[in-house]
Amino acid sequence: MKSKFMLAALAGTALVATSALAEDVTLTVESWRNDDLTLWQDKIIPAFEAAHPGIKINFTPSAPTEYNAVLNSKLDAGSAGDLITCRPFDASLALYEADHLAALDDMDAMDNFSDVAKSAWQTDDGSASFCVPMASVIHGFIYNKEAFEELGLEVPTTEEEFFAALETIKEDGTYIPMAMGTNDQWEAATMGYNNIGPNYWNGEEGRKALIEGEQKLTDEQWVAPFETLAKWADYLGDGFEAQTYPDSQNLFTLGRAAIYPAGSWEISGFNAQADFEMGAFKAPVKAAGDSCYISDHTDIGIGMNASTEHPEAAKTFLTWVASPEFADIFGNALPGFFPLSNAPVDLEDPLAKEFVSWRDECDSTIRSTYQILSRGTPNLENETWGASAAAIKGTKTPEALGEELQSGLESWYAPQQ
């Protein structure tokens, strides 16, 4: 009798165990952010799993340069993960149009994000959203506080003050006024043209007008930033034409340059390498009292594989990604990558706090070339790299650069024809 009772008990235990195991779901996350592996393993996954028993997360990043090809191969083979980390704009839009990413508009959590935040992962008409926005990077200038104190400089807020500060640094001779080269070209556009430009074309107003064909790249507001970049050449130090991106980073973190035109993604690296206190200021406005605009560029999102066998569990995770808890974890673990939800985040890093504070003072926009306008040939994003470098080097006039960019865009983009 005792034996029968034990067998029954064991059978019952086995059924309970089997039932529990059947309820456990493991979601695999595809990503190019292999630098974030420790963050996911030590913070993101434990926090989610603690609040959502029965759902396990497996983060499986690929090398950044291989991610698109690896992901597309997996999707075509039906072996991709349940959750897909999304690059902004066309790469993710192509996945949605190929039925690889599911629409997420039925998720109430999508209301936690602004239209600008969602624009990187929507159809062109905004009718469908397919990735939850995770983080953006903000452009501005990082500066050496010790250098500014030595030279009695105040943080510039207008272009006149900005160039006056550069002139003072140059005349003193202790520091290179500003660390940026033109060898790699992209930084001239990313940390140059699209850093200062939004104050000229009024952020989203101008960017959308360009897409709609209501403004042209030969208009004053699109040419004028090249004129300003041309003035930078006097303050970039000898040999800036051959200076690479890593060269510029080293010049600044070694304390040899006073100002660095920046993206906020530099914060973690600079914190580790620089032994001086740093501050940040946003792109100066043309005149005191002008409205300000910042490049608050959507950088990373996460969506659901349309073929996942666990859609409800995947949406549970995506809803959590849209929560204040996730924003707090992500924003503080990766200073300089700013959560995009409307929930306030109490950032701990002082430099990151300075960057993100500009959202309260200025209107956010994204890089002007990233949505729609770089789908054709010539590619406007890549052409803007060369144009920005040429403006700084003075090899072409700002007007000529505007005409070349406009001609290239007109050659394939119907609204500009």
Order of alpha helices (4+ residues) and beta strands (2+ residues): alpha-beta-alpha-beta-alpha-beta-alpha-alpha-beta-alpha-alpha-beta-alpha-alpha-alpha-alpha-beta-alpha-beta-beta-alpha-alpha-beta-alpha-beta-alpha-alpha
